[in-house]
Amino acid sequence: MKPNKNQIKGMCLCGNISYKAVLQCFPNELIPRCCTCDFCVKHKAQYLSDPKGLLEIFFNDSNLVNIHTQGSGLAKFILCGNCNTLAGVYFESEDSIYASVNLNLCADYPVFGEAVSVTPSALSVSEKSLRWKRLWFKDVKLNA
């Protein structure tokens, strides 16, 4: 059975953290982003989000989920405490939770646009939150 091109699924190496995203944009309109900070480079993260889409992130054992912050502390990185896989990143705003997922956790997915490098550390806290509100999933359920 072919995967639904409007849906992507991913999971960490051990399966403790997984996600399901329903995309509203055409996949080739979505551009994966590769953050240039040492943390994201180490984890080889390619972040993907659809501001009109829906994202659910599931934790089998929440005791094995590590939330890591760095820099401004605004973004919270979701890591599996068992296999050390970076599943995604989110931040909480007064109106919502916004998130982006690591595309590398998908076993099979449609063709997306060519990945671009980004450097959030060069942005102010307000610039980061405005950018993330514009680009990241807005309809997010954590540990659904």
N, C-alpha and C positions, 0 to 999 in steps of 0.2 A: 504494500500500500504506500502510495506517495504521501509525503508530509503535506499538510495544509500550508500553502505559501503565505497565508495570512497569520500563521501561528508559528512561533518558535518555542522550543523547549530545550532546557539545558540542566545539567547537574554537575556537582563537584565529583571528584574522582571516586569517592567512597559512596556517593549517593545521599549523604546526609542533608545537603542543601540542593534544592532544585527550583526551577522557575518555569513559568509558562507565560508567554506574552502573546497577546492578540494585537496584530498590527492593523492600523487603519490606512497608513500610507502604503504605496507600492514599495516593495523591498528595495528596488534599485534607486528609490528616492531617499533612502536612509543611508547616512554616511557614518560608518564606524569611526570612533575616535580613539587614538592611542595617546594616552597622557605621557608626557616626557619625564615625569618625576621618577626618582629611583625606585620608589615603592611599586608603582604601576609597571615600570619596565621590568623589574625583577619578577613580577607575576605575569608578565607577557599579556597584559589585559588589552582587549579591544572592546570598548564600551559601545553599546548600541541602545538606542531609545527611540520611541515614537511618542511625541507629546499628545497625540490623539488616541494612542493605544491603551491597552489594559495590561497590567503586570501583576502577577501573583508570585510571591516567593514563599517557598515551603521549607520548614525545618523539621526533619524527622526527630532529632534530639536537640532541643534548643540549648541544652547544657554544653553541646559541642560546637556552638556557634560563637565566634569571636567577632566583636565589633571593634574596629581599629580606627582611630582618628589621627590626623597629623596636620601640620601647618595651622591653619585657622581653626581647625576643629569643627568646621561647619559640615563637612562630608563625613559620613560614617561608612566605612568599608566592611562588607560582610565576608568573613573568612570562615572556612570550616576548620574547627579545632582538631579534627581528626586527620585530614589529608592536606591541610594548609592551602586549599584552593580558594582563590579570590572569586566569589560569585557575582558581586556587584557592589554598587555604592548607592547611598541614598542621603537625603537631607530632609529635615522636617521644617516646615514653614508654618506660619500661623494658620494658613488655609488648607494645607495638604502635606502629604509625603510625596516627594519627587524621587525618582530612581532611574538608574541605568544599569544594565546587566553586562557581564563579560560574555561576549559573543563566542569566545573560544570554548565555552562549555557546551555548545550545541554540537551534537553529533551530525546532524543533517539540517541544513537551512537553505533558504533561497539565496539568490545572488543579490548582494547589497552593493552600494556604491563603493568606490575605492576609499580605503581608510586614510584618515588625515591625522597628523600630529597636532596635539593641543598642549598648552602650557598654562593650566589654571593657576599655578603659583604666581604668575605674572599679573593676575587680576586682584583687585581689591575684594573684600568680603561681599560688598554689595554688588559688584560686577559679576562675581561668581554666582550668587543666588539668582540674579536676573537672567544670566545665561542658562543656568540649569533649569529654571522655571520655563524657559522658552524651548529647551531641547529635550528634557528628560520626560519619562512617563509621568503623567499627572494622576492617573487613576491607579494607585498602588495599594496592594494588600500584602502586608508582611505576615509570614507564618499563617497563611490562609488555611 
